[in-house]
């Protein structure tokens, strides 16, 4: 069973993820959608760290670190593509 603090923090992360999804779906431009996806990835990492802390499992935190690194590299690749660098 999760402590109430972790539950409330998870609710806040889910609300933020919902707002990021709105930005992804209804973003007026492509860079806005990329920022929405990057924000969503950051909130997923935060959720994994929260899950690891709530259940006292370090494997979730390790996976969150790898996911954050891959998310960062993916965001850089998309930014380079939007700038016109990947041909």
Secondary structure, DSSP 8 states (H G I E B T S, - for coil): ---HHHHHHHHHHHHHHHHHHHHHHH-SSHHHHHHHHHHHHHHHHHHHHHHHHHHT-HHHHHHHHHHHHHHHHHHHHHHHHHHT---
